[in-house]
């Protein structure tokens, strides 16, 4: 049985190759960077999520190794995935099991028959050559930095332009509209990217060709319609259970602030001690989404906990220090903290740490807080974004009653 190992690091996922597998080499040639010295593919999380990787590897047993920032290493997945024989996975699987696609269609590439001769073996081992030159990369990065784009956005824009040229095997000067459409089809059919990820790819490529190359190959391409999914929220009793089950003070405070202040995970891990105003009971969010500062509220319970926490751990800079020293806790570690707390609390809902932000907004709305105040606390640019929480709020809390409940006997 061939195992696939996924090693989760602070900002990347590594998939080493201990033996030659032409199917996997072809499957990941366009979405991962091949590192010849360590003989592994490297995936960055802003490019492809771990969920997409699992779907692409649905026909393979996987071992996932996650090195935590506090010295704790977890190994999972091997006994929690379907076997290729009649053995069934245990019911207590911690990871969601992906639907196994029909044999040979998980990546849209038909497996090549073995054996291979020496020449074929060597050629199959090579990843597709890069067509996006270092000069174009530098010019794109310079244009983005001149407009003060965020670091993660710069990395994403460079990645999608490199991946586009690598996939079609053409230099930027040779590309056409049809190449662009074929690449978007590949992102949807093979990688199964979401509409938001595909829109990011379109924005990345469009920015490069219009602003750097001064030509437009994307003009007639329609953008995919955004998925209009409702946010998942937890009940008040589930939030209490989640916090009460977390015994680590650092982890409890992180979850407490994400919920009580409606913070994004990128915002909560980047908090500093001087961002907390215990007197005014406010939190200053520095350069949130859209590079905007904002203030949000600090609950009385969280304020008392923060004060004791800082004294206990002698916090002077980052509220949640990570590894290496001098850096804050990574987003991946914060997500793992939430996942473990959810399991410890035995909450069966499918949720992520971002669900705490959704829950914050929903609970405020249910308690009668004005929606425009909620918009300000969340940092939403438009009220339309905040209004989606009216669809998930409990209708009885909003004092909305079904007409069926108002029927009386005299109406019949």
N, C-alpha and C positions, 0 to 999 in steps of 0.2 A: 504494500500500500504506500503510495507516494504522498508524503506530507508536505504542506506548504507552511512556512513559518512567517509570521508577521511580527516584527519588532517595533513597538511604539516608543518613539522618542519624544522630546519636548515639542519639536516643530515638524516632525516628519515620520513616515512609516517606511521601514526597510524590509524588503523581501529577498533574502539570500537564495542563491541557487547552489544546491549541493550536488546537483547532477543536471545534465543537459535535458531540457524539455522544450522541443520546438514549438509546441502549442502555446505554452505560457510566454515564451519569448515573443511570439507574434502578437499575443493577446495584449501585452503591456508595452510593446515597443513605442506606441504613440502617446502614452499617458504617463510613463515613468522615465526617469533619467537613469540610464545604465551606468553603474560605477564599475569599470573593469577591474580595478585593483581589489576591491572587496567582493566582486562578483555578486552584485545584488542590484535590484531595482530600488530606486528611492522615490517615494511619493510624498508630496507636500500637501498638507490638509486643506490649504486654500484652493488646491487644484482638484483634488478628488477626495471624497469622504471615505471613511472606513466602511460605511454601509455599502457604497458602490463596489468597493473591493470585495466585500463578502459575496455580493451578488455575482460578480464576475468569476468568483472562485467557488460557486455553489456545487460544482462537480468534484471538488477536492476537499479532503479532510484538512483542517487548519489548526495550527497551534498559535495562539496569540500571546505574546510576551510583553507585558507593560511594566516598565521600570518607573516606579513612583518617585516623586521628588523628595520624599522623606525616607528613602532607603527601602521602601517596601516594593517588592517585585511580585507581580501576579501572573500566573500562567493559566490560561483558560482556552476553551474552544474544542480541544481534542475529543473529550468525552461528551461534548455538548452539541455535536453535529451529526448528521446522518451518516451511517456507515454505508459502504458499498455492498454489504451483504445483508442478511436478514435481521441483524441486531438493530434494535431501535434506540434512539437517543433517550436518556432519562427525562422524566417529566419535569424535573427541577432545573432545566436548562436556563442558564443565566442570560445567554445571548439569544435574541430572536432568530429563529431559523428561517433562512431565505427560502422562497419557493424554488425548487430545483427545476430548471428549464429542461426541455427535451434534450436528449443526448446529442452533444456536438453543436448545440446552438446557443450556449451560454454567452459566447462572445461574438457570435455572428461569423466566426471563422471555422471552417471545417478542418479538423485535425489531419495532419499529413501522416501518411502511412510510414512506419519504420520498417526496416532499418534505413539509415542514411549512410552514404559513402563519406569519405573524409572531407572532400571539397564541399559537399552539401552541409555537413556538420559545422564547418567553419563559417560558411556563409550565413547559415541560419542563426549562429550565435551572435552575429553582429546586429546591433540595433540600427534603425534607419539613420542615414547620415543627416546631419543638421543642414538646413537650407537657409535659416535665418542667421545671417552673419553677425559677428561681434560688432561690426560697425553699425548695422541697423539697430541692434540692441542698445548700444550706447546712445544713439540719436533718439530712440524712443524714450529711454530713461531720462535723458536730459530734458526732453519736452514735457514729460510728466512732472519732473521735479521743479521745472520752472513755473508750473501751475500749482505747486504745493500739494500734489496728490499724496495720500497716505502711503506708507511703506508697503502695506499688504496689497493695496490696489496696484502699486507699481509692479510688484512681483506677479500678481495675477495677469496684468496686461502683457507683460513680457512672456509669461508662460504660454498664454493662449496664442500669441503670434508665432512663437517658436513651434508649438504643437501643430498649428495650422500648416505651416510651411513643411514641417517634417512629415505630416500625414499625406499631403498631396505631392511631396517630393518636388517642389518648385521653389525658386527664389522669389522674393516679394515682387520683383519686377515682372515676373512671368505669370502671376496669378490672374484669374478671371472670376467673373460672377459665378460661373458653374462650379468652379473649385470651391468657392465659399459655401454654396448650397450643399455640395457633397459632404463637406466637413460637418456642417450642421446636422445632416442626416446621420452621419457617423456618431456624433455626440448623443443623438436621441436614440437611434436603433441599437447601437453597440454598447455605449456607456450608460445609457438610460439616465442621462442627466435631467435634473428638474428644469422647469421653465426659467427660474431665476438664474441658474448656472448657465443655461444657454444664452440668456440675455447678457450675462457678464462676458461671455465669449464674443458675442456680436459687438458689444461696446468696445471691447479690447481691440478687436481687429479693425473696426470702423475708425477708432481714434487714430490708430497707426497710419492707415492709408489716407485719411483726410488731412491730418495735421502734420505728418512727417513726410509721407510720399507725395502728398498733394494730388492724389487721385482717389477715386471712390469706386470700389467694386461691390459695395454693399447697398447701394442706393435703392435698388428695387426689391431688396429682401425684406419681407415682413417679419416682425418679431413674433415669437410664440406667445400666446395668451398666457398671462400669469395664472397659476393655480390659486383659486380663492378658497383656501382652507381656513377653517375656524381654529383659533388657538386652543390648545388643551390646557385645562385648569384643574387645580386640586381644590378640594373642599377645605373648610376651616379645620375640621377635625383631622384631615389628612396632613395639613401643614403642622398642626400641633404634634401629631404622631411622628412626623418626619424630624422635627427639631428635637423632640424628647428622646428619640432613639439614637441621636448622634452624641457620642461621649467625648469626642475630641473637641476641646474648646475652639481651636483654630477653625476646624471644619464647621462647627455649629455657628460660629459668628459669620462665616462666609455665606452659609445658607440663610441665616437670619437677615443679613443685609440685602441679599439678592431679592428676598421676598418683601421685607418691610420697607424698602426704598425703591423697588421697581428697577433695579439696575440690570444692565446687560452683563453677560459673563465677562466680556472684555473690560467693562468698567469696574466691576467689583474686584477683580484680581489686581487692577492697577491703582487701587486706592492707597493713599499715603496717610500717615497719622495726622498731618496738618490739613488734610481735606475734611476732617471731622470737626465740626463746631459743636461741642457739648453744651455750650451756653445757649445758643440759638436753636439747637436741635435740628441742624441741617447738615447735608453732605454736599460738598462741591465736586461735581463730576467734571474733570478736566478733559477737554478735547474729546467729547463723545462722538457719536456718529455724525458725520458732516462737519467734523472739526469744530464743534460748538460746545462751549461751557454751559453748564446749567446747575441749578440748585435743586435738590430733592429733599424730602423730609427724613428725619432720623427719629425713630420711635423711642419712647422713654426706656423700654426694656432693652433695646439695642444699645442705647447710649450708656446705660449702666454696665452692660456686658463689655462694651468697647473699653471703658475706663479701667475695669479690672483686668481685662485681657492685656492691655498695653503695659500695665504694671507687672503682670505675671511674666510676660515674655520680653520685657524691656524693649518694646517697640520704639524705634526712633524715626524710621523712614517708611519703608513699605509696610502696609498693614498686614499683608500676607506674603512674607518673604519666601522665595523659592530657591532653587539650585540652578546654576552656581550662585554663590553669595553675591549680593548686590543687585540681583534681579528679583522681580516679583513672581509669584506663583503662575504657572502656565495655565492657559485656558483648558488644555486637555486634563490637567490634574484637577481643576475645579469641576469639570464634567464627571470625572471618575468619583470625586467626593460625593456628588449628588447621586450618581448611580448606586453607589454602595449604601448610602443612607436610605434610598428608596427600597432597596432589597432588605435592609435591616428592619425597616418599618413594615415590611410585608404589604406594600401598597401595589396592587396589581396593575395600575394604570400605565399606559405607555406615555412617558413624560421625560423631559430633559431639564437641565438647569434653567433654560430659557422659559420653561413653564412657570417658574416662580415669578418672573416679570409679568407674564400674562395673568397669573393669579392675583398679583398685587392690584393690577388695573381693574380686574373684574370685581374683586371684593370691595374696592373703593366705590365703584359704580353701584354695587348692591347696597352699600351703606348710605347712599344718597349724596355722594360727593359730586359736585358739578363737573361735567365731562371736560370742560375747558381747563379746569384746574388739573385734571388727570393728564390731559394733553401736555401741559407745561411740565409736570413732574416726569413724564416719560421722555420728553424731548422730541415729540413728534412734530414734524414740519407742518402737517395739515391735520385738521380735525377729522377728516375722512378716515385716516388710519386708526384713530382712537375709537371711532364709532363702531368698529367691528366687535368691540367687547359688549355692545348691547345685544349681540346675537347669542352670546354664551352666558350672560348674566341670568340668574334665576328670576323668572318672571314674577313670582310672588314677592320677591324682594323689591322689585321695581313697581309693585302694586298694580300689576297687570293681571286681570282675571279673565279667564276664558268665558265666552258668552254661554257655554253649556252650564257652567256653575251658577249662572244668574237666572236660569230657567226655574220657574215655580209651577206649582200645580195649576194655578189659574191661567197660565199661558197655554196649557194644553186643551 
